[in-house]
Amino acid sequence: MKYLQFTNGFNASIRKGQIIVIFFTAAVSLILNASISSAGPNEDLKAAAFAGRTETVKSLLAKGADINAKDKDGETALMAASIMGRIDIVNILMARGADVNARSIHGETALEAASWAGRNEIVKILLARGVNINAKDFNGGTALIEASIGGDAETVRTLLASGADVNSKDFNGATALITSALAGRTEIMKILLASGANIDEKNCLGMTALMYASLKGHTETVNALLASGADVNTKDSNGETALIAAAWSGRNEIVKALLADGADVNAMDANRKTAATYASSQGHSEIVKALLASGANNASIRPVSFTEHPRMDDIFLPKGVICKKI
């Protein structure tokens, strides 16, 4: 199986968020370990913007600090102010000619930073200044994808109302819907669906929003996707379904929901393994019972070890599975 790839794929899609966290940490370090005015006017401008020191920002600009200066990561004072929600400073920087579309060395913009952090008012300011709403960073991420990961519903609504492409994909094929489902952002997922998000869109692994929500155990998200018509039996590039993902990861309530929605209990992946195979191998006895009650082929149940999962005896042996105890 390739379930480790599920998480790896998501990690790639949220690389922007990780970069922002790194930026946040670095900026805090800068403020704590060096007083403003010790690093030079351009570096001080970014630190002051981050810290929300409005008067210092004004003073540095008056002294000739480069408003669009970038640090070694390509980040500007506008990006720092945007991620921290410094509305007054953002307005000052914009009024004095800050480049709204400047990019870091990873291709991120102030809009992406503000969107990820849920700074809705700043997002509105940047949009009013003509920022490219569908610009992609060097991983293919967009402001909408970042907002969907960050979790602020109003920011997502603002971006969609301003023309964000709801079905834009990053370079791993992840859409805002897929990333919000994996993060368990049910409210945001509903907003995206109402705005035309493709519910069965697949990423580069062939994974859908339903598969990710099932894997991660987001029951409310799964139920919302099923109610909205998600294909319960679609398969990824390895032939795995949402039911297989939920069974493998021990998501009992989700397994029940998928079965009730018509999931094929005996669907096989490319290795000819079923949900019951994976549930039994992981020791998820309650899920195995549910699958058997729904018609799972008991010949597909292959426990790893009865000594590891002693309660499995009562499930397997009465069903006629021949298994050597070890």
C-alpha positions as semicolon CSV with decimal commas, in nm:
position;residue;x (nm);y (nm);z (nm)
1;M;0,000;0,000;0,000
2;K;0,101;0,360;-0,039
3;Y;-0,080;0,520;0,253
4;L;0,235;0,695;0,365
5;Q;0,218;0,876;0,034
6;F;-0,121;1,014;0,130
7;T;0,034;1,222;0,405
8;N;0,345;1,297;0,201
9;G;0,127;1,436;-0,077
10;F;-0,047;1,665;0,167
11;N;0,283;1,771;0,320
12;A;0,394;1,884;-0,024
13;S;0,071;2,076;-0,073
14;I;0,114;2,267;0,254
15;R;0,478;2,346;0,202
16;K;0,378;2,710;0,178
17;G;0,233;2,691;0,528
18;Q;0,553;2,539;0,659
19;I;0,753;2,813;0,493
20;I;0,535;3,074;0,659
21;V;0,593;2,912;0,997
22;I;0,966;2,917;0,930
23;F;0,937;3,282;0,832
24;F;0,742;3,353;1,151
25;T;1,007;3,187;1,365
26;A;1,289;3,364;1,189
27;A;1,121;3,700;1,228
28;V;1,057;3,645;1,598
29;S;1,421;3,551;1,638
30;L;1,523;3,867;1,459
31;I;1,313;4,081;1,690
32;L;1,424;3,908;2,008
33;N;1,791;3,878;1,930
34;A;1,860;4,209;1,763
35;S;1,713;4,547;1,842
36;I;1,555;4,736;1,560
37;S;1,809;4,974;1,406
38;S;2,097;4,730;1,448
39;A;2,063;4,533;1,126
40;G;2,036;4,812;0,875
41;P;1,734;5,014;0,755
42;N;1,597;4,756;0,512
43;E;1,613;4,468;0,759
44;D;1,479;4,694;1,032
45;L;1,181;4,784;0,813
46;K;1,075;4,424;0,781
47;A;1,123;4,362;1,153
48;A;0,921;4,672;1,243
49;A;0,644;4,571;1,002
50;F;0,631;4,227;1,155
51;A;0,622;4,362;1,510
52;G;0,353;4,619;1,430
53;R;0,568;4,924;1,509
54;T;0,390;5,175;1,293
55;E;0,590;5,483;1,391
56;T;0,917;5,299;1,337
57;V;0,800;5,194;0,990
58;K;0,720;5,558;0,906
59;S;1,055;5,675;1,039
60;L;1,254;5,417;0,845
61;L;1,073;5,500;0,523
62;A;1,138;5,869;0,579
63;K;1,507;5,788;0,618
64;G;1,515;5,612;0,284
65;A;1,463;5,246;0,365
66;D;1,384;5,045;0,051
67;I;1,015;4,961;0,078
68;N;1,055;4,659;-0,151
69;A;1,381;4,529;-0,004
70;K;1,397;4,151;0,032
71;D;1,578;3,941;0,287
72;K;1,770;3,625;0,200
73;D;1,439;3,439;0,163
74;G;1,302;3,701;-0,070
75;E;1,050;3,825;0,186
76;T;0,946;4,190;0,213
77;A;0,805;4,420;0,477
78;L;0,464;4,390;0,311
79;M;0,472;4,011;0,347
80;A;0,568;4,045;0,715
81;A;0,291;4,293;0,786
82;S;0,038;4,085;0,590
83;I;0,096;3,761;0,773
84;M;0,079;3,933;1,110
85;G;-0,237;4,127;1,034
86;R;-0,082;4,473;1,066
87;I;-0,353;4,662;0,878
88;D;-0,218;5,012;0,944
89;I;0,128;4,916;0,826
90;V;-0,005;4,739;0,519
91;N;-0,194;5,056;0,427
92;I;0,117;5,269;0,479
93;L;0,333;5,039;0,268
94;M;0,075;5,021;-0,009
95;A;0,028;5,399;-0,012
96;R;0,402;5,443;-0,054
97;G;0,441;5,205;-0,344
98;A;0,507;4,860;-0,202
99;D;0,504;4,593;-0,474
100;V;0,187;4,395;-0,407
101;N;0,298;4,112;-0,638
102;A;0,653;4,073;-0,504
103;R;0,753;3,710;-0,459
104;S;0,977;3,531;-0,213
105;I;1,241;3,286;-0,332
106;H;0,967;3,021;-0,314
107;G;0,728;3,227;-0,524
108;E;0,494;3,328;-0,243
109;T;0,322;3,665;-0,233
110;A;0,181;3,879;0,046
111;L;-0,164;3,761;-0,059
112;E;-0,074;3,398;0,002
113;A;0,071;3,486;0,341
114;A;-0,237;3,683;0,445
115;S;-0,472;3,414;0,310
116;W;-0,300;3,133;0,497
117;A;-0,305;3,335;0,819
118;G;-0,672;3,426;0,778
119;R;-0,613;3,802;0,759
120;N;-0,932;3,877;0,570
121;E;-0,916;4,256;0,592
122;I;-0,563;4,257;0,457
123;V;-0,665;4,019;0,181
124;K;-0,929;4,274;0,080
125;I;-0,672;4,557;0,081
126;L;-0,431;4,359;-0,136
127;L;-0,705;4,261;-0,378
128;A;-0,815;4,623;-0,410
129;R;-0,456;4,707;-0,507
130;G;-0,461;4,469;-0,801
131;V;-0,278;4,166;-0,667
132;N;-0,291;3,860;-0,894
133;I;-0,548;3,648;-0,713
134;N;-0,464;3,327;-0,899
135;A;-0,085;3,362;-0,894
136;K;0,089;3,032;-0,822
137;D;0,397;2,991;-0,609
138;F;0,675;2,759;-0,714
139;N;0,482;2,459;-0,576
140;G;0,170;2,559;-0,766
141;G;-0,006;2,681;-0,454
142;T;-0,255;2,968;-0,470
143;A;-0,404;3,205;-0,216
144;L;-0,728;3,002;-0,215
145;I;-0,547;2,676;-0,146
146;E;-0,357;2,843;0,139
147;A;-0,675;2,993;0,284
148;S;-0,842;2,652;0,270
149;I;-0,556;2,501;0,467
150;G;-0,543;2,793;0,710
151;G;-0,911;2,754;0,790
152;D;-1,062;3,103;0,786
153;A;-1,399;3,076;0,613
154;E;-1,441;3,450;0,555
155;T;-1,108;3,471;0,379
156;V;-1,212;3,184;0,154
157;R;-1,539;3,361;0,075
158;T;-1,356;3,685;-0,005
159;L;-1,119;3,512;-0,245
160;L;-1,397;3,325;-0,422
161;A;-1,608;3,640;-0,456
162;S;-1,307;3,813;-0,608
163;G;-1,251;3,553;-0,878
164;A;-1,025;3,288;-0,728
165;D;-1,016;2,969;-0,938
166;V;-1,191;2,714;-0,716
167;N;-1,049;2,417;-0,909
168;S;-0,689;2,536;-0,946
169;K;-0,437;2,262;-0,868
170;D;-0,093;2,277;-0,717
171;F;0,188;2,079;-0,875
172;N;0,084;1,768;-0,680
173;G;-0,264;1,798;-0,825
174;A;-0,419;1,910;-0,498
175;T;-0,711;2,153;-0,509
176;A;-0,847;2,370;-0,231
177;L;-1,122;2,111;-0,181
178;I;-0,877;1,823;-0,142
179;T;-0,659;2,012;0,106
180;S;-0,957;2,135;0,308
181;A;-1,098;1,782;0,327
182;L;-0,769;1,639;0,446
183;A;-0,748;1,911;0,710
184;G;-1,108;1,845;0,816
185;R;-1,226;2,196;0,725
186;T;-1,589;2,100;0,670
187;E;-1,730;2,452;0,660
188;I;-1,472;2,563;0,406
189;M;-1,528;2,251;0,201
190;K;-1,900;2,331;0,181
191;I;-1,822;2,686;0,067
192;L;-1,593;2,550;-0,204
193;L;-1,855;2,301;-0,322
194;A;-2,118;2,573;-0,338
195;S;-1,877;2,770;-0,557
196;G;-1,835;2,491;-0,808
197;A;-1,549;2,283;-0,673
198;N;-1,522;1,946;-0,848
199;I;-1,611;1,703;-0,571
200;D;-1,437;1,403;-0,731
201;E;-1,122;1,583;-0,850
202;K;-0,809;1,369;-0,809
203;N;-0,454;1,465;-0,724
204;C;-0,142;1,310;-0,873
205;L;-0,194;0,996;-0,662
206;G;-0,550;0,962;-0,784
207;M;-0,676;1,064;-0,440
208;T;-1,001;1,253;-0,390
209;A;-1,132;1,469;-0,109
210;L;-1,344;1,177;0,015
211;M;-1,044;0,945;0,030
212;Y;-0,839;1,194;0,230
213;A;-1,120;1,273;0,474
214;S;-1,180;0,899;0,519
215;L;-0,813;0,830;0,580
216;K;-0,777;1,105;0,839
217;G;-1,096;1,026;1,026
218;H;-1,290;1,346;0,961
219;T;-1,638;1,199;1,004
220;E;-1,829;1,526;0,961
221;T;-1,635;1,601;0,645
222;V;-1,700;1,255;0,504
223;N;-2,071;1,282;0,574
224;A;-2,084;1,622;0,404
225;L;-1,906;1,489;0,097
226;L;-2,135;1,189;0,074
227;A;-2,440;1,413;0,111
228;S;-2,305;1,627;-0,172
229;G;-2,272;1,329;-0,406
230;A;-1,909;1,224;-0,380
231;D;-1,835;0,900;-0,566
232;V;-1,795;0,647;-0,287
233;N;-1,635;0,384;-0,510
234;T;-1,384;0,583;-0,711
235;K;-1,032;0,440;-0,701
236;D;-0,691;0,601;-0,677
237;S;-0,395;0,513;-0,896
238;N;-0,329;0,204;-0,686
239;G;-0,690;0,088;-0,698
240;E;-0,767;0,188;-0,341
241;T;-1,103;0,332;-0,238
242;A;-1,223;0,552;0,047
243;L;-1,345;0,236;0,223
244;I;-1,000;0,079;0,203
245;A;-0,844;0,399;0,339
246;A;-1,089;0,415;0,629
247;A;-1,056;0,044;0,708
248;W;-0,676;0,056;0,701
249;S;-0,663;0,358;0,933
250;G;-0,923;0,228;1,178
251;R;-1,202;0,477;1,116
252;N;-1,499;0,276;1,240
253;E;-1,776;0,535;1,204
254;I;-1,655;0,635;0,860
255;V;-1,648;0,273;0,745
256;K;-2,012;0,246;0,848
257;A;-2,102;0,568;0,667
258;L;-1,930;0,457;0,348
259;L;-2,097;0,117;0,357
260;A;-2,436;0,281;0,411
261;D;-2,371;0,496;0,105
262;G;-2,306;0,192;-0,113
263;A;-1,931;0,137;-0,089
264;D;-1,822;-0,186;-0,256
265;V;-1,715;-0,396;0,041
266;N;-1,514;-0,635;-0,177
267;A;-1,341;-0,380;-0,400
268;M;-0,979;-0,484;-0,459
269;D;-0,676;-0,265;-0,507
270;A;-0,393;-0,333;-0,749
271;N;-0,253;-0,591;-0,505
272;R;-0,588;-0,771;-0,492
273;K;-0,640;-0,666;-0,131
274;T;-0,970;-0,544;0,010
275;A;-1,081;-0,327;0,299
276;A;-1,116;-0,642;0,508
277;T;-0,760;-0,746;0,426
278;Y;-0,622;-0,418;0,553
279;A;-0,852;-0,388;0,854
280;S;-0,756;-0,735;0,971
281;S;-0,385;-0,678;0,913
282;Q;-0,405;-0,367;1,133
283;G;-0,606;-0,540;1,405
284;H;-0,922;-0,334;1,364
285;S;-1,160;-0,603;1,486
286;E;-1,476;-0,391;1,500
287;I;-1,426;-0,280;1,144
288;V;-1,370;-0,638;1,033
289;K;-1,700;-0,734;1,195
290;A;-1,878;-0,450;1,016
291;L;-1,726;-0,548;0,683
292;L;-1,817;-0,916;0,726
293;A;-2,172;-0,816;0,822
294;S;-2,190;-0,620;0,499
295;G;-2,083;-0,914;0,285
296;A;-1,703;-0,897;0,285
297;N;-1,539;-1,209;0,144
298;N;-1,388;-1,379;0,449
299;A;-1,116;-1,534;0,234
300;S;-0,966;-1,187;0,198
301;I;-0,906;-1,159;0,571
302;R;-0,543;-1,224;0,649
303;P;-0,443;-1,135;1,004
304;V;-0,079;-1,066;1,065
305;S;-0,069;-1,252;1,393
306;F;-0,329;-1,382;1,636
307;T;-0,087;-1,326;1,920
308;E;-0,078;-0,958;1,825
309;H;-0,456;-0,939;1,798
310;P;-0,603;-1,220;2,013
311;R;-0,962;-1,094;1,981
312;M;-0,950;-1,170;1,612
313;D;-0,987;-1,548;1,681
314;D;-1,360;-1,514;1,733
315;I;-1,397;-1,330;1,405
316;F;-1,188;-1,537;1,169
317;L;-1,216;-1,900;1,272
318;P;-1,597;-1,926;1,278
319;K;-1,597;-1,785;0,924
320;G;-1,383;-2,069;0,798
321;V;-1,058;-1,882;0,750
322;I;-0,764;-2,122;0,777
323;C;-0,492;-1,941;0,964
324;K;-0,188;-2,065;1,147
325;K;-0,149;-1,918;1,491
326;I;0,203;-1,790;1,559
